[in-house]
């Protein structure tokens, strides 16, 4: 028999701030952190000017002394989010069996900041060697490894990279570890720090980024008729997952329940999504949760603001939910936080969790003129109360075809 999985702690680092309550208030109000920024090539001085969702100013504070010197920015953000989530969960590592606690992180581009610095060192400055910490700063499992080291955890320490669905896989597989008895507690989520000249250039060259709108904060417009691309952002989101009985026994603050996980492949094309491919994980997650599609009250969509994804996701929701698709409140936070890529799924999970906790659905900002192909209830501009919600879903779809949906339930009252 599968064990139930409780969510007992949440931590975020986002372009709208690092305190979840404040971030949530701003998201519901329709605030956006997207602003114009310049990225300069160190070798040529050439500039790219694109809209991005940059982190607010303020130092990151990793939970172990001296870690900042070893860790790339994506790891430092992960450590800060984990620190917040662990504090909320009231985990006492001194009393816990650390062999039954694991970590699972997701990222798309890992330590790209350090990778770019290495190329600059060798090819621009002409130096013979890169920094001796380059390997541990760039490795994709650095967040999980540093968290495990910080708290002396010896359970499963995992890392996943499936582009934009990376952190959703990290959370889903962490839940599986608990369900099937490989661990009792998992710290899971994702982080991404890719606002560098080389990374921005890659996404820009792929013609995925939105041009700067008259008002930069309006540059990303998911599900809008005039949408023309996504906007990249940085951030981290982590949750503490626990076996339900353990959380009850120790009096943990249960803030939600992870009920269903669907992870499937859209194998039709390496970058172009299909309706069936995006519907498949939603159907699988609902089956895993053992709930009727009509019980879902809110869906945090992948909603990137690109022409292909938004129309396809709309059709996929209809395929998975049938007529109930028109009764589900659907929204995308990428118009406000940017697309955090590897961290996007975990951020979507947290927002769906907050929707249930507060009985309020967040908006799709900048949605002034809805595309006729995107005809669901996308909660335009500002969030609204939706009392009585018991279940929510969040989607994350990545290049390469890994498509993930997670189903959440309300905490006990």
ABEGO torsion letter per residue (X at the ends): XBBBBBBABBBBBBAAEABAAAAAAAAAAGBBABBBBBBBBAAAGBBBBBBBBBBBBEBBBBABBGAAAABBAAAAAAAAAAAAAAAAAGBBAAABBAAABBBBBBBAAEBAAAAAAAAAAAAAAGBABBBAAAAAAABAAAAAAAAAAAAGBABBBBBBBAEAAAAAAAAAAAAAAAAAGABABBBBEBBBBABBAAAAAAAAAAGABBBBBABAAAABBBGBAABAEBBBBBEBBBBBBBBAAAAAAAGBBBAEBBABBBBBBBAABAABBBAAAAAAAAAAAAAAAGBBAAABABBBBAGAGBAAAAAAAAAAAAAAAEAAAAABBBBBAAAAAEBAEAAAAAAAAAAAAAAAAAGBBBBBBGBABBBAABABBAGBGBBBBBBGBABBBBBBBBBGGBBBBBBBBBBBX
